[in-house]
Amino acid sequence: MDFRLSEEHEALRESVRDFAREAVAPVIAEHYERHTFPYEIVRQMGKMGLFGLPFPEEHGGMGGDYFALCLALEELARVDSSVAITLEAAVSLGAMPIYRFGTDEQQARWLPKLLSGEALAGFGLTEPGTGSDAGGTQTRAVLDGDEWVINGSKAFITNSGTDITALVTVTAVTGTNPDGSKELSTIIVPSGTPGFTVAPAYSKVGWNASDTHELTFDDCRVPAGNLLGARGRGFAQFLRILDEGRIAIAALAVGLAQGCVDESLKYAKERQAFGRPIGNYQAIQFKIADMELKAHTARLAYYDAAARMLAGEPFKRQAAIAKLHASTVAVDNAREATQIHGGYGFMNEYPVARFWRDSKILEIGEGTSEVQRMIIARDLGL
Ligand SMILES: Cc1cc2nc3c(=O)[nH]c(=O)nc-3n(C[C@H](O)[C@H](O)[C@H](O)COP(=O)(O)OP(=O)(O)OC[C@H]3O[C@@H](n4cnc5c(N)ncnc54)[C@H](O)[C@@H]3O)c2cc1C
C-alpha cells in the first residue's frame, strides 16, 4: 500500500496548483460577483490539457487517468469551485459518456473539440419533476422514420448554455421494457437544434461563475444515429457515469475543504484579538486541526475509491462513501472557516464567503447525501 503520488501525478498537481493561484485567484471573485462565465480561464485550462486528462491520446486526450482528473479538480477547488465544477462537468459528465458509449463516428465528431476544451457538453438527466428518482424521467423520444422526436425538459444542467456548448446528452423514455418499466435511452442533441431551447441562467446561491440552465425540448428532431450506445441502456449508462462522477465531486469537495484550511491558517496568523494573533488561542487551533483532519480523511476516501476504479474493482460503495464524507467535510470546514474570519467571513470579498456559498451544493449534486446513504446501505445488503 502506497499513498504517495507518482512523479507524473505530483507534477500535474503542482502545475494546476500554480495555475489556480496565478490565473484563477486574481480574477474569479469578479466573475463570481457578476455571474459571468470565465471563458479565458477555460481557454487556458484547455491549453494545459485539463479537459483531456483521463482520455487516450488517440482521441486527443492526455493519456492520463481518472485520478489525474481528481487531483486537478482538488487543486482548482482549493481556490475556486465554479472553475472546478466547470471542468468536472465538462469531463466526467460531458465528454465521458461519448467516450464510454459513443460510436466511432460520434467519438470522431465530438471528442477532439471536447477534450481540447474548445467546446463543452452538458449531461441532461435531472428534470423539473424528478432528480434523485431518475427512473421517473418524463422526457420522451419517439422514433419517426430516421429521426428521434424529443419532448420534455431538463433542470439544472451544467455547461449547457455557454457560447462554446456544442451538445447535451439527454436521457429520455424511448419505450417500455418487457417487465413494464420505462425503457430509457440517451440521445445526443447538438446546440442550436430547432426545438431545443436553453432558458436564461438560474440565479444560484453559489457556483456563480458556472453555467446552469433549464432546457426544453419541443418536437426537437435529431438523426436516429444520435442515439448514444444501445437503445434501452440509458439507466445503466448514467449509473456508471454518476458512480465515477462521485469520486470527482469528492475530490472537488476535498479541495474546498483544504482551501478553508489554507485561508483560516493565513487569517489566524494575521488577525489580532486581545493583544495576540487569534491563532495563539487553543479554541482556534483546535478548529483548524479538526478542519485539516477532515480534509485529510476525505482525501484518503477518494484516493481509495479512485484506486479501486482504476484497478477495475467494484467501487460503487467507496465512491458513495467518498462523496458523502467529502461533501459533509466541505460544509463543516466552510462553516468553521467563516467562524474563524468573524465578521469578515460574512463579507463577499473574502474567499471563505465563496467557499461557504459553494459548499452546500456538494451535498446535493450528483446524488444527495441521502442517496449516497441509500447506495451504501444497498451495497451492504439492505
Ligand atoms: C447547480 C446545480 C448543477 C447541477 N448540474 C446537473 C447536471 O449537469 N446534470 C444533471 O442531470 N443534473 C444536475 N443537477 C441536478 C442534481 O443532480 C439534483 O438536484 C440532485 O440529484 C437532487 O435531485 P432533486 O433536486 O430533484 O431533489 P429530489 O430528488 O427531489 O430530492 C429532494 C430531497 O428528498 C430527498 N430524497 C429523495 N428521495 C429520497 C429517498 N428515497 N429517501 C430519502 N430521501 C430522499 C433528497 O435527498 C433531497 O433531500 C444540478 C443541480 C444543481 C443545483
The ligand as an SDF file (V2000), in Angstrom:
LIG
                    3D

 53 58  0  0  0  0  0  0  0  0999 V2000
  -26.0030   23.8510   -9.5460 C   0  0  0  0  0  0  0  0  0  0  0  0
  -26.5140   22.5120   -9.9570 C   0  0  0  0  0  0  0  0  0  0  0  0
  -25.9360   21.8430  -11.0400 C   0  0  0  0  0  0  0  0  0  0  0  0
  -26.4550   20.6040  -11.4600 C   0  0  0  0  0  0  0  0  0  0  0  0
  -25.9560   20.0180  -12.6030 N   0  0  0  0  0  0  0  0  0  0  0  0
  -26.6030   18.9440  -13.1250 C   0  0  0  0  0  0  0  0  0  0  0  0
  -26.2330   18.4180  -14.4050 C   0  0  0  0  0  0  0  0  0  0  0  0
  -25.2970   18.8870  -15.0470 O   0  0  0  0  0  0  0  0  0  0  0  0
  -26.9490   17.3740  -14.9130 N   0  0  0  0  0  0  0  0  0  0  0  0
  -27.9890   16.8130  -14.2420 C   0  0  0  0  0  0  0  0  0  0  0  0
  -28.6180   15.8880  -14.7610 O   0  0  0  0  0  0  0  0  0  0  0  0
  -28.3540   17.2810  -13.0020 N   0  0  0  0  0  0  0  0  0  0  0  0
  -27.6890   18.3300  -12.4490 C   0  0  0  0  0  0  0  0  0  0  0  0
  -28.0750   18.8310  -11.2220 N   0  0  0  0  0  0  0  0  0  0  0  0
  -29.1870   18.1910  -10.5190 C   0  0  0  0  0  0  0  0  0  0  0  0
  -28.7880   17.4480   -9.2430 C   0  0  0  0  0  0  0  0  0  0  0  0
  -28.0720   16.2930   -9.5380 O   0  0  0  0  0  0  0  0  0  0  0  0
  -30.1060   17.1880   -8.4840 C   0  0  0  0  0  0  0  0  0  0  0  0
  -30.5460   18.4310   -7.9800 O   0  0  0  0  0  0  0  0  0  0  0  0
  -29.9570   16.1680   -7.3700 C   0  0  0  0  0  0  0  0  0  0  0  0
  -29.6880   14.8920   -7.8980 O   0  0  0  0  0  0  0  0  0  0  0  0
  -31.1910   16.1020   -6.4710 C   0  0  0  0  0  0  0  0  0  0  0  0
  -32.3490   15.9750   -7.2200 O   0  0  0  0  0  0  0  0  0  0  0  0
  -33.5930   16.9580   -6.9300 P   0  0  0  0  0  0  0  0  0  0  0  0
  -33.0750   18.3480   -6.9360 O   0  0  0  0  0  0  0  0  0  0  0  0
  -34.6770   16.6240   -7.8930 O   0  0  0  0  0  0  0  0  0  0  0  0
  -34.0430   16.6140   -5.4830 O   0  0  0  0  0  0  0  0  0  0  0  0
  -35.1120   15.4680   -5.0540 P   0  0  0  0  0  0  0  0  0  0  0  0
  -34.7690   14.1790   -5.6930 O   0  0  0  0  0  0  0  0  0  0  0  0
  -36.4940   15.9990   -5.2790 O   0  0  0  0  0  0  0  0  0  0  0  0
  -34.8410   15.3620   -3.5090 O   0  0  0  0  0  0  0  0  0  0  0  0
  -35.3920   16.2760   -2.5510 C   0  0  0  0  0  0  0  0  0  0  0  0
  -34.9690   15.7710   -1.1720 C   0  0  0  0  0  0  0  0  0  0  0  0
  -35.5730   14.4870   -0.9280 O   0  0  0  0  0  0  0  0  0  0  0  0
  -34.5610   13.5490   -0.6000 C   0  0  0  0  0  0  0  0  0  0  0  0
  -34.9570   12.2310   -1.1010 N   0  0  0  0  0  0  0  0  0  0  0  0
  -35.3560   11.9070   -2.3500 C   0  0  0  0  0  0  0  0  0  0  0  0
  -35.6270   10.5850   -2.4000 N   0  0  0  0  0  0  0  0  0  0  0  0
  -35.3980   10.0820   -1.1750 C   0  0  0  0  0  0  0  0  0  0  0  0
  -35.4890    8.7710   -0.5940 C   0  0  0  0  0  0  0  0  0  0  0  0
  -35.8670    7.7070   -1.3130 N   0  0  0  0  0  0  0  0  0  0  0  0
  -35.1670    8.6200    0.7060 N   0  0  0  0  0  0  0  0  0  0  0  0
  -34.7700    9.6800    1.4430 C   0  0  0  0  0  0  0  0  0  0  0  0
  -34.6630   10.9370    0.9610 N   0  0  0  0  0  0  0  0  0  0  0  0
  -34.9700   11.1260   -0.3430 C   0  0  0  0  0  0  0  0  0  0  0  0
  -33.3030   14.0630   -1.2830 C   0  0  0  0  0  0  0  0  0  0  0  0
  -32.1280   13.5180   -0.6930 O   0  0  0  0  0  0  0  0  0  0  0  0
  -33.4600   15.5580   -1.0390 C   0  0  0  0  0  0  0  0  0  0  0  0
  -33.0440   15.8810    0.2580 O   0  0  0  0  0  0  0  0  0  0  0  0
  -27.5340   20.0230  -10.7430 C   0  0  0  0  0  0  0  0  0  0  0  0
  -28.0710   20.6700   -9.6440 C   0  0  0  0  0  0  0  0  0  0  0  0
  -27.6030   21.9030   -9.2530 C   0  0  0  0  0  0  0  0  0  0  0  0
  -28.2750   22.6080   -8.1030 C   0  0  0  0  0  0  0  0  0  0  0  0
  1  2  1  0
  2  3  1  0
  2 52  2  0
  3  4  2  0
  4  5  1  0
  4 50  1  0
  5  6  2  0
  6  7  1  0
  6 13  1  0
  7  8  2  0
  7  9  1  0
  9 10  1  0
 10 11  2  0
 10 12  1  0
 12 13  2  0
 13 14  1  0
 14 15  1  0
 14 50  1  0
 15 16  1  0
 16 17  1  0
 16 18  1  0
 18 19  1  0
 18 20  1  0
 20 21  1  0
 20 22  1  0
 22 23  1  0
 23 24  1  0
 24 25  2  0
 24 26  1  0
 24 27  1  0
 27 28  1  0
 28 29  2  0
 28 30  1  0
 28 31  1  0
 31 32  1  0
 32 33  1  0
 33 34  1  0
 33 48  1  0
 34 35  1  0
 35 36  1  0
 35 46  1  0
 36 37  1  0
 36 45  1  0
 37 38  2  0
 38 39  1  0
 39 40  1  0
 39 45  2  0
 40 41  1  0
 40 42  2  0
 42 43  1  0
 43 44  2  0
 44 45  1  0
 46 47  1  0
 46 48  1  0
 48 49  1  0
 50 51  2  0
 51 52  1  0
 52 53  1  0
M  END
$$$$
